[in-house]
Amino acid sequence: MSIDWRSDAPLHAQVADLIRDAIRSGRFTSGATLPREAHFANAYNVTTGVVRRALLTLRHEGLVVVRPGVAALVRAAGEHHPITLQPGDEAIARMPSPEERRRLNLDEYTPVIEIRTAGHPSEVHPAAELTLQVA
């Protein structure tokens, strides 16, 4: 797959699609460091600004983690598990606190789901790793 210069899709969306496909196909494995923006820019014949916007899209999707001073990483795939909510339980989608981001190794754009169950401490899970079911 390559950039379709005749497409109405924005360049950054096409680059995000290319990188996403490379991640899903296993070319970039979980936890791997991605090439620098300049590498992608040269490979796809676009500007680094286009690549930066593409990586931001992938950050919002939870596929890529970017930390200041560190290259972009493919987010490590966590265990995907279901949680069954009982009557009276609450599931709250929100952005994590800085401490939760560090503890869960999340990018600042990755949301969490907080599960509140009567009589139990709240549990916080990365949203992408959770399936909610209602009893």
C-alpha positions in Angstrom: 0.0 0.0 0.0 1.2 3.5 -0.8 0.0 7.1 -0.8 -2.8 7.7 -3.3 -2.1 11.2 -4.6 -5.4 11.3 -6.3 -7.4 10.4 -3.2 -9.6 12.9 -1.4 -8.3 11.4 1.9 -5.9 13.7 3.7 -2.2 12.7 3.5 -1.9 12.3 7.3 -4.9 9.9 7.3 -3.2 7.9 4.5 0.1 7.8 6.4 -1.7 6.7 9.6 -3.4 3.9 7.6 0.0 2.8 6.3 1.6 2.7 9.7 -1.5 1.1 11.3 -1.4 -1.6 8.7 2.4 -2.2 9.4 1.6 -2.5 13.1 -1.3 -4.9 12.6 0.6 -7.0 10.1 3.5 -7.5 12.6 6.1 -5.4 10.7 6.3 -3.3 13.9 5.7 -5.5 16.9 4.3 -4.7 20.3 6.8 -2.6 22.3 9.0 -1.9 19.2 10.5 1.5 18.6 9.1 3.1 15.5 11.4 4.8 12.9 11.8 8.5 13.3 9.4 10.9 11.6 12.0 11.7 9.0 12.2 8.1 8.0 8.5 7.9 7.4 8.5 11.2 5.6 11.2 10.0 3.2 9.5 6.6 2.8 6.1 8.1 1.9 7.4 11.3 0.2 5.6 13.6 2.6 6.6 16.2 5.2 7.4 15.4 8.8 4.4 17.5 9.7 2.2 15.0 7.9 3.9 12.2 9.7 3.5 14.0 13.1 -0.3 14.3 12.5 -0.5 10.6 11.5 1.3 9.6 14.7 -1.0 11.8 16.7 -4.0 9.9 15.2 -2.4 6.6 16.2 -1.8 7.9 19.7 -5.4 8.8 20.0 -6.3 5.3 18.9 -4.0 3.8 21.5 -1.7 2.1 19.0 1.4 4.3 19.6 2.9 5.7 22.7 5.0 8.9 22.5 7.0 10.1 25.5 8.9 13.4 25.5 12.6 12.7 24.5 11.8 9.1 23.5 11.0 7.8 20.1 7.5 6.6 19.4 6.8 3.0 20.5 4.1 0.5 19.4 1.9 0.2 22.4 2.4 -3.2 24.1 -0.7 -5.2 23.7 -2.3 -5.9 27.1 -4.6 -8.6 28.1 -8.0 -8.0 26.8 -10.7 -9.0 29.2 -14.4 -8.7 29.9 -15.9 -7.2 33.0 -19.5 -7.9 33.9 -21.3 -5.0 35.6 -23.8 -5.9 38.2 -26.8 -3.6 39.1 -25.4 -0.6 41.0 -21.9 -0.9 39.5 -20.6 2.1 37.6 -18.2 2.3 34.6 -16.7 5.8 34.1 -14.7 6.6 31.0 -12.1 9.3 31.6 -8.6 10.4 31.0 -6.0 8.9 33.5 -4.2 10.9 36.1 -0.4 11.3 35.7 0.1 8.6 38.3 -2.3 6.2 36.6 -0.5 6.9 33.2 2.8 5.9 34.8 1.4 2.9 36.6 -0.4 1.6 33.5 2.3 2.7 31.1 -0.2 4.7 29.0 0.2 7.5 26.6 -1.4 10.8 27.6 -4.1 10.4 25.0 -5.2 6.9 26.1 -8.5 6.9 28.1 -9.2 4.6 31.0 -12.4 3.0 32.4 -12.9 3.2 36.1 -15.1 0.5 37.6 -16.8 1.3 40.8 -18.4 -1.5 42.7 -20.1 -1.1 46.1 -17.8 -2.3 48.9 -14.7 -2.7 46.7 -11.9 -0.3 45.8 -12.2 1.3 42.3 -10.4 -0.5 39.5 -8.9 1.4 36.6 -8.3 -0.3 33.2 -7.0 1.0 29.9 -10.2 1.4 27.8 -8.8 -0.4 24.8 -8.2 -3.6 26.9 -11.7 -3.8 28.3 -15.0 -5.2 27.2 -18.0 -4.2 29.4 -20.9 -6.6 29.8 -24.1 -6.0 31.8 -25.5 -8.7 33.9 
